[in-house]
Amino acid sequence: HDGQFLLMNNGALNSVHQVVTSSNFSLSFSPNPVSANEAVTLHTNSKEQFRITVYNTEGIMMSRNNLSNGERLDVHNFSSGVYFYEALSNSHLISGSIIVQ
């Protein structure tokens, strides 16, 4: 679905991004929810590398990594809660959430 999301930084609006997705593109992390001592794996049908930036609910950046399909994102330093990610490649900008238990 097409739409917009707001990127917050320490409670202040940092930027607004347009999210454009297509029916033949997918990106997700699993397992989701994830235990705090595990990692989540990126699943996408794209061959591109993505810059994955993870924010907490206060808009503070928790991590930034470059990942491709099948690679893992370590969340062992994250407290339990909801985290929001931005996945950026040369042709896609996707946002979503990861729940750490």
N, C-alpha and C positions, 0 to 999 in steps of 0.2 A: 504494500500500500504506500502511496505517496503521502508525504506530510512534512511537518517541521518539528524540530526539537530545539530546546534552548540549552546552551552550554553555560553553566554557572561556575563561577570561581570565587570561593569564599563569600557566597551569598550575593555576589554581584553578577549581573548578566554579562557574560563574556562575549557571546556571539549566538546567532541564530543560524542553524544549518537546515538546508532543504534535504530531505531524505527521498531519494528516488530508487525504487526497487522495481524489479521486473519479475514476471511469473517464472522465468527460467533461472533465476538467481536465488541462492539460499545461503544463509550463514547462521550458525548457532554454536552454543557451547554446551558440552555435557561432561559429567552429570550436572544438572541444574534443577534443584539445589545441590550444593556440594558441601562436604564436610571441610572444616577449617584446615585439616591436616592433609588435604588432597590437592589435586590440580584439576582444572577443567581443560578439555580438549576442544580446539576449534574444528568445526565441521563446515565446509563450504564446497560448493561445486565449481568454484573459481580457481584458476591456477595462479592467481595474483597473490602477492604478499600484502598483508594488511598491517597497518600501524594500529595496535589495540591500546587505547587509553582507557583506564578504569578510574572512576570517580566515586567517592562515597556520597551519602545523601546530603552532605553539606557543600558539595561541589569541589572538594579537595581531591586533587589527583593522587591516586594511590599507586599506580604503576603505568608504565608505557613500554610496550614490547612490539617487535616486528614478528609476526607469525604467519605461517601458511597452513593450508589444510593438514590436519593431523597433528599439529604441534600443540604443546601444552602451555597453559598459563598458570603459574604458581600462585596460589592464594593463601599459603600457609601463614603469612603475616597479617592476614585480614581478620578483624573481629567478626563475630556473627552479625549478619545484617544484609541489607540490600545494597548492591553496587551497580552502577550504570556504566556501560561501556560504549565507546565510539570506535567503530572499525572503519578505517579509511584506507582506500587503495587508489590507484590511478583512475578508476572508473566507478567506484562505489563509496557511499558513505552510509553506514548502517548504525543504528543505536539499539541497545537492548539492556537487559538487566541480568545480573547473576546473584543468586541468593546463597550466602555462606551460612551454614548452620553450625 
